[in-house]
Amino acid sequence: MITIEPLEVDGIIFTAVSVELPKTTLLTISNDVGYIMCAALDVDIFNEIPKLQERNVVAGRAMGVRTIDQLLHAPLEKITNASKEYGWEVGMTGKEALLKIS
């Protein structure tokens, strides 16, 4: 099942997406600037492949989360190089990162 819902974070609307997959759930919260996600996806690819570096993707990843609420409150364990331009840092919560791109 795929669930797409608006998510209000301190009065700002983001889009929350949950994709139920076999033995895992893919979670993302995004706006038109960037997104945070669970560890089911790889952030490193945007930092390591030159063609993808050119895209300046703003993204962060949290480990061990199973719900959108957990994703909001978990520390980001990886971020893209482009996200640093918005003040993102490893260890900040998903909510803190999202508010920096609002």
C-alpha positions, -999 to +999 in steps of 0.1 A: +000+000+000+011+035-007+000+064+015+005+100+006-006+127+031+001+163+039+021+167+071+021+199+091+054+207+108+053+239+129+027+253+105+045+243+073+031+217+050+053+189+037+043+157+019+046+124+038+048+092+018+048+056+031+053+027+008+048-007+023+072-032+008+079-068+017+096-068+051+101-030+052+084+003+047+099+031+026+093+065+044+099+100+030+089+135+040+095+162+014+088+196-001+099+213-033+135+218-020+145+184-005+135+154+016+143+131+045+139+094+043+144+061+061+175+039+055+158+019+028+173+043+003+209+053-003+220+089+002+257+082-006+250+078-043+242+115-046+276+123-031+297+097-050+286+098-086+296+129-105+265+131-127+243+129-096+264+154-077+255+179-104+218+176-094+225+191-060+199+168-043+191+179-008+184+147+012+190+131+046+186+096+059+176+083+094+182+047+106+159+024+124+126+043+118+093+026+111+068+055+111+066+090+097+066+104+133+098+084+141+114+098+109+106+134+121+122+129+155+152+106+146+187+120+141+199+121+105+228+097+101+237+107+065+231+138+044+240+149+009+266+175+003+240+198-012+220+197+021+249+214+039+241+246+020+209+247+040+226+242+073+219+205+076+242+185+098+245+148+107+228+143+140+201+169+137+165+156+138+145+152+106+122+180+119+151+204+123+163+196+088+129+201+072+124+234+089+157+246+074+143+240+039+108+255+045 
